[in-house]
Amino acid sequence: MKELIDFDGMFDEKLAEYMEENAGKYSEKQWETLIPKLYKKFGDTFIKRVQNTPNGYYAAMTDEELVDSLVRHVREEIPVSDFLCRELERRDCPDSLLALLQTDDQELVTLALNVVGGNPKAFPSYLELIAKTEDEDVRDAVCEQLKSNADAAKDRALELYAEGVEKDRMLEILSRVKERDDRIFEILMREFRLAEEIPLHASYLAAYGDARALPVLMETIDREEIDYLEFQELKYAIEALGGEYTKPRDFSEDPYYLEIAEQSQILPDFTGNEKKTDA
């Protein structure tokens, strides 16, 4: 079993020494730029205790050893360094890392999710994770990864939608599919027609980008009963699909319009040459 090394702790010690030696030499903003560069350089610095560099230490491990180290770092509350995470990223999503997505440890799930990112190999696991987890932050993060390459997630997302699993998130994923698919278009149109949340479902049609949705969008935006927020999202969707809506509308009595207008009032300028007052 490989020894757990707190490389971040080592770096923090060296950084503290460096900052003390160079006190006053850099501004706070310059330090913010310099520290990541120093950390990256530290990754290739030979450390006598481990007889290797941080990057080299992890590069010498097998996939299973890397994942085991990640798990032990979390369970033993030793900081997980970027050097470990970046080496895992380079391994192209080993099965032992995917297995962490199915654990009940949300910290490990989140770490694995961040390391795996948008790798399509993980998409089946991601979709199952959306279906089973109770953590909304994890669901949102997984959904964002799936949307980044939605074509690779399409078939399973269609199945889960048909099963009624996380339908809104499946719609969000399907709306990002680039390859035209009549099944997706028909689903998005049907859900739009039935939707109580018109802005949300209009945004799905805008994201999908199929101009065949324009007649229904134009018909909907023309209804007198739509509110200002619905109007704005519908107008955006129409323009996103290459259409245009120019009919004048009066929302001066609409509560959403009034609220937005109130919030957007120009604030008084307290930065000019007005007489200063004591606090």
N, C-alpha and C positions, 0 to 999 in steps of 0.2 A: 504494500500500500504506500503510495507516494505521500511524502510529507506535505502538509498544508503550509504554505508560505504566505505571510501577510505582506505582499509586495507594496500594497498601497500604504501600509504603515511605514515601511522602509522609505518610500518616496517622501512621505510627509516629514519624516525626520530630516532627510537630506534637504528638502525644500526649506524647512525652518532655518537650517544652518545657512543656506544660500541667501535667504531673505535677510538674515541678520548681517551677513557679510556685505550685502549690497543695499543696506538700509539707506533710503533717500535717493537712490540712483534711479528708480523707476516710479512713475505715477501709478495710482491704483488701476487705471485703465490699461497701462502698459503691462502690469503684472497679470491682468486677466488674459492678455494675449500671450504672454511669455510662459505661463504655467503649463498650458496644454503642450507646448513645444518641449518643455523640460520633461514632462511626463512621457512623451513619445520617445525622447532621447534615452530616458531611464530604461525603457523597454529593451534597449540594446546595450545596456551597461553591464559588464561582468561583475557578478556579486560572489565574493569569495565563499560565503557561507554555503551557497548552493552550487558553486562551481559551474555557473552558467549565467546567462542573461535571463531576465524574466520571460522574454519571448522564446528563447531557446529552451527554457525549462518546460514550457507547455508544448512546444513543438515536438519534444522528445516523447511525449505521452501518446498512448493509444487513444482511440475514440472513447473507449469505456473508461479509461483512467481520467480523461478530461471531464466526462460527465459525472463520474464519482467524486472528483474534486469539487465540482460545482455544488453538488448536493451536500457534501460535508462542510464546505464553506458556509452554506446557509444554516445548516443544523448546528454548527459549532460557533455561529455568529462571528465568523472571520470575514472581513470585507472581500467581496468578489471583485477582483481587478479586471480592468479592461483587457489586459493581456490574455487572461483566461478566456474571456468572452470572444475576443477577436480570433483566437485560435480555433474555438469551436465554430465560429462563422466560416472559417476557411475549410472546415471538414465537410461541407455540403450536407448538413442536416443528418447526422448519424441517427440510426433507429433508437439508440439509447437516449438521445436527447428528445426525440419525439415522444418517447414514453413518459417524460416528465409532464407533458401536457395533459396526461390523464390522471395525475396525482391530485390529492386533495389539499396540497400545500400551495396556497395562492402565490406566495413569494417565488417558489420554484416555477410555477406555471408562468408567471409574469416574466421571469428571467429567461425561460426557454422561449417564450413568445418573442421577446426582444432580440434574442440571438438568432432565431430561425428566420424572423422577418417575413418577407414575401416569397420564400422558397416554395414553389408549387408542390414539392414532396410533402409538405406539411398540411396542405389544404384539406385532405380527408379528415385529419385529426382536428384541424381548426373547426370544421363544420360540425363535427361531433361535439366539440367543446362548447360551441355556441348553444347547442341543443341541451347540454346537461348542466352547465355551470349556472350558479345563482349570482355570480359576481358581475354586475353590470359594467364595471370598468373593463373587465376581461373580455366580455362580449363586444364592447365597443372597439377595443384594441384589435381583436381578432377580425371583426368586420372590416376595419380599415385595411388590414393586410389582404383580405380576400378581395376587396374592391380594387386593390392595386393591380391585380391580374385576374379579373373576374371571369374571363373566358375559361381559365383552368378550373374554376369552381362551379361553372354553369350547371353541369348535369346533376351534381349532388344537390345544389341549391334548388333546382327545379323539383327534385324529389322531396326535399324537406318542406318546400312551399306546399306541395300537393298534400303532404301529411299534416299540414297546419302547424309546423314547428317554426317558431320565431318568424312569422310571415313578414312583418315589416322589415326585419333585417335581411331576409331572403330577397325581398323586393329591392332593397337598397343595393345589394350585391348584383342582382340581375340587371338593374338599370345601368350598371357600368360595363356590361358585356359589349365588346366592340363588334363581334361578328353578328350580323343580322340574323335573327331567329324569330319567326312568326309566333312561336309559342310564347316567347317573352313579351313581344309587342301586345299580343292579345291579353296576357295576364295584366300588364301594366295599364292597358286601356280599361279592362273590366274593373280593376281595383280603383281606378280614377273615377269611373262613373258611379261607383258605390260608396266612394269615400266621404266620410264626415270631415276629415282633415284635408281639405282641398290643396292648401299650399304644399304639404308634404308630398302628395301624390303627383302634383304638377311638377315638382322638382325631379321626381323619378323620370317623368316623360322628357323633361329638359335634358337630363343626364344621358338618357338612352339615345336621344338624337334622331328619332325617326319622324320625318315631317308628316307622315300620315296621321299623326295625332293632332295636327293643326285645326281641322274643322271642329273637332270636339272641344278643343281649348277655346277657340273663337266663340263657339256657342255658349260655353260656360261663362266666359268673361263678360259676355253681353247681358247676363242676368242682372236684374235690378237688385236682387237681394244679396248679392255677394258683398262682403265687407272690404275695407281698404287693404288689409293684409292679404286676403285672397286675390284681390285685383292685382296687387304688386307681383305676387308670385306667378300668377297666370300670365301677366304681361311679360315677365322675364322668360317664362317657358316658351311663349309664342315667338319672342325675338330670338331665343336660342335655337329655335327650329327654322329660322329664316323668315318668319312672318312679321306682321306689323299690326298693331291695334291703335287706331287714332281717334276713335269716337270720344268726345268730351264726356267726362264723368264728374259728378259732384259728390265729394265725400266730406263736405264741410261739417256735416252733422254726425259723421261716423266717429264713434268713441276711440277706435284705434288711431284714426287720422289725427284726432284732436290731441291724443296723448303724445304721439310722435311729434306733432307740431309744437307742443308745449316743451318737450324735451330738447328740441332743436333750436329754441330761441337763443339768439346771440347773447352770450354772457357779458357782463360789464368788464371793461378792460382795467385790470388792477396793475398792469405792468407799465403804464404810461408815466406821465410826469405829474400825476396828481400829488397833492400834498400828503406826505407820509404822516401817519398817526402812530402814537406809541401803542405797543401791544398791551 
